[in-house]
Amino acid sequence: MSQRVSLLLGVHAHQPVGNFPDVLKDAHQRCYKPFLQILYRYPDFRFSVHFSGWLLDYLLQHFPDDMALLHQMVARRQVELFGAGDTEPVLAVIPNRDRIGQIDTFSRKLAVKFGQRPQGAWLTERVWESTVVPALANCGIRYVTVDDYHFLCAGKTPEELNGYFTTEEDAHKLDLFPISESLRYKIPFSPVEETIAYLESLADHHSLNTSSAAVYFDDIEKFGIWPETYHWVYEQGWLEHFVQSVLASDKICTRHYSEYHASEKTRGIVYLPTVSYIEMNEWTLPAHSANIYAELLQQAKTSGWYEHKKAFIRGGIWKNFFSRYPESNWMHKRMLGLSARLIELPMQQRTSEMQQKLYESQANDAYWHGMFGGLYLPHLRRAVYNAMVELEALLDIRAPRPSYFTEDTDLDGVEEAYLQNGVLQAVLKLDGFASICELDAYRLKHNFGDTLRVQCEHYYQKIQAGQPDTSGGAVNGIASAHDRISYKHEINAEDIVADDHPRSLFVDRLNGTFIAYRSVAAALENNHFQSENTNYPIHKHILLDQNRLQVAYHFTAKLAHKFSTEINLAMPSCDGMGGRYICQGRIPGGFGELLELAGMTEITLDDDTLGGSVVLKASHPVTLRAHPHFSVSQSESGFEKIMQATTLLLEWPVTTQELIITLEINAR
């Protein structure tokens, strides 16, 4: 009988920090629970699992019975637990001290909760940079899984990738398992018989004195949450049929990664380039470059040489998301600044709460965008900012900052001015707009400047081309989410026009033309700006007073012109039921509706999710035009419109010498 192939099957379960409770409950009911229940019935089927730390805490609290099944499977040595950073950060983009802290925190959690400290680790989004090796090794991690694509990019051939390899960095050793792309696309999308036949075909692909491994480690959400998969995997019985077929095969045996690692030798030394999985190559590129890359891939596939040479057609790296999306870069650099402030505190002043808030701010999901919403989802960005604002307040108590300072936080060559009084913080971008890019309310733990501008995305080509919905199932098996084109909402041409200005607070126009400001040097600390492109100077003065942000405009001449300012506010309820305008004791509408009021001097934006309100006051009557600001993104559910902010446009004729706009922020 031929040697058996070792099936090293692992699943990765993750939900973003701050995700909606209904989403978590649905994910558990349609995926985590039935998956564990089916596998529990087959104790001889060995597999590995990684639950991200935040999700694991949630499941232990809300679904203890199902977590008890997992505990029993660990105890009877059916399950091997994999480690990672506790809040699922991309390890390559956080400081080394935080990598060690995140990995060790999660490893200790698994040891306490399940009695098993992990030897292997899951790398978030399979992002590989060799700089992460020392932190993993120092935390007792002996091996990680990355895509076989990573190895192909290093010059390996597919035939070589049936075991594990060894790498090193700064004298720290780590072993690497190549995840099979073929298995990623077959499990669970192809019929069971086809998948088993493929696995059995690998049984004879072994070297002298070594056993071949079929390496699979991918999102468990493919088993029930992705479109069509619940019906396919559970109702039609794919998973149970697959487990039974594997156990019945005389050419396949299931093993833990730890078992294979202990009994087999390394295939040799390897040094991998900085890379993630194939799809990320396209997602991380700007739209124009991504379109070129996609065209090149299509040409390669049409010509029939893509599979053999795909490793040599490489796009961007994960960190390109920071240069592509200013909002992502801003969050990342703010997080790095807070990490540096925390480590500067004397050890006795640091608390576990501070550390946890820092780790929450490092959760990966809000920093990037691809097939999944990520950066485009306001509640994910809000979770990051909530943690950062709370941490900043705690740090300010122990190491107070000045009420005013400037720095180039996001390393874009333009300085920002910080104003803070312990209640509010306003961050001004000194780029000519003299607008506010971040407005934090410490009591509410919220950043009202957390919006997202519309920029061109490479997948907008599919919308512009009017491609039909192709969300139906495949002829054999079901279609992967990567191959589907579907529409969750109706998308029009005007919905995907890129913004020509930042979506910040107090972006000013005169007769529709943006005003360019310069700082008045003699009064810089008073945040006094003067227009440069108007016939008569317009002065803009920004200050904080307790829970009030005040922006005063001074006009040096009465003009037959209309002046306007645009205020984009991140209101957590978005276009849901919890957000409303209140004016003169009545509710004229919600944040998701159009609103126009003439002669307005005061309006309240009340938000249940926020647990507070913003009261806008004008010293003279203005015309208010309010509308929701949407962006268009793609997700596994299709193209969709997502509300990013409430846009308030205030307009008035230049007939008064001064007008003062005040935002008063109140907690309930």
C-alpha positions, 0 to 999 in steps of 0.5 A: 500500500502506498504511503498515506498523505498527512492532511493538516487541516486548520481553520481560522475563526475571526470577527473584528473587534467592535462587530455588531452583536447580531453579526456575531450571533449569526456567525456562531449559529450558521458556522462556529456551532454546527462546525464544532458539533459535527467535528465533535462526533468524529474524535478520530478526525484531527484538526487545528483551529485558531479563534482570534482572542476577542472572538474567543472571549465573546464565545466563551461568555455567550456560548459556553456550551459550544466552547465546552465542546472545543475544550473537550476536543482539545483535552482528548487531543483531537484539536490543536490550538494555534496562537496569534496576536490577541486582537488579530493585528498584522504583526508586521505593522506594529512595534516589536514590543507589541508583537511580543505582548500580543502573542504572549497575551493570547498564548497565556489565554489559551493555556489558562482557558484550554490547558494548551499553549500553542506551538503554531501561530496563524499570521493575520491575512497571511502577511509575511515579513521576516521581521516578525520571526524574532517575536514569534520565536521569543514567544515559543512559537515554532511554526506558522502557516503561509500560502504556497504562493509565498514559496513560489515567489521565493523560487520553489516549485509546487512539487517541493511544497509537501512539507515544512521549511525553515527560515531565520532572522537575527539568529531566531529560527522559525518553521514555515508550512505552505498552505495549498492554494488548490485546497483553499479553492476546493474546500469546501467549494468543490464536491467531496468526491473531487476533493478526496480524489485530489487529496489521495492523488498526493499520497505518492508525492513523498520524498525518501523517508518523508511523508507528504503533507496536504496543508490547509489553513483558511477561514472557517467562515467559508463553512457557513457564512460566505454566500450559499455555503450554509446550505451547501456545507450543512443542509446538503451535508458537505462537511459531514460527508467530507469528514466521513470520506477522509476517515474512510480513505486508506490514503489519507490520515489527519494529523496535527501540525505539531505531530507532523512537525515533531516526526518529520524533518524540514525540507531545508532553508528558505527566505520568503519575500514580503508578501501576502496571499495572491488576491491581496496583491491587487487589493493593496494597489491604487485603482489605476495600478490595480487595473493594469495588474488585473489586465495582466493577470487576465492576459496570462490566464487567457494565454494559458501560462498564468499558473506556471508563472504567477509568482513572477507577476506580483502586485503590492504589499500589505503596507501599501494600504497606508499610502493608498488610504489617508484615513488608514495611515492616520489611524496607524500613525496615531496608534504608533504614537500612543504605543510610544507614549505607553512604553515611555511611562514608568512601569508602575504607572502602566495598567492592564487596561491601557495595554488592552486598549492599545491592543484593541487599536491594533486590530487589523480589520479597520486598516485595509480593504479588499473583498471585505469592507474593513476600512469602509465599515464605520463601526470597525474604525469606530472601535479602533478610535474608541480604544485610542481615545480612551487610551489617550485620556488615560495617558494624559492623566499620568503624562499630561500633554501641552494644550497646543503642539504641532507635528507631522503625525502621518508623515505626509510632509504636512504638519497637524496642530493639536488643540486639547483641553482634557475634554475635547481634542481638535486636530487641524491639518495645516494643508491650506484647508485649515479644517479639522481632521480629528475631533475627539470627545474624551467622555464619549470616547469618540472621534467625530472626524472619523469619516472616509472620502470617496476615492476611485476603486479598481472594482468600479470598472465592473460597476461602470461596465454594468456587469450583470449579477453572477451570484448564482451557484457554479455548475459543480459545487458553489462559486467562491466569493472571489468569483461572484459579481452581485449588487446589494444596493443600486449603484449609480454613476454619481455614487462613485465620483471621487471627492475633490476635498478631504471629508473633514470639519469646516471646509470653506468655500466662497461662491463655491470655490475652496478657500486656501488659508495660511497660518498667521504666524504671530497668532499660530497658537491661537489657530488663526488663519487668513485666506490667500485666494480672496480679494479681501482677507477672510480670517478663521479662528478655531478654539476650544472651550470646555465641551465646545468647539468654536470656529469664528469667521471675520470678513474684512469687507461686505461682499455680494458673495455666499460663504459656506462651510462643510462639516462632516460628522461621524455619527455612530447611528449613521442612517439607522433608527438611533440618529435624529435631528432636533430643531425647535422641539421637533424632529425634522428627520434622521441622519440618513435623510436630506434636510434643508432649513433656512434662517437656522441658528441652532440644531441638535444631532442626537445619537442613541449609539453615541449616547450623546449629542452635538448641538450646532449653533450659529451666531447669525441665521444660516441656511443648512443643507444636510445629507448623508455621505455614502461610499461604495465598497465591495464585500462578500455580499456584493457592491454596497453603499455605506454611510460614512458621515453626516454632511452639514453645509452651512451657507450665508451671505457675506453681509455681517462682519463676523459669524461664529459656529459652535459645536457643543458636545454633550454626553447623556 
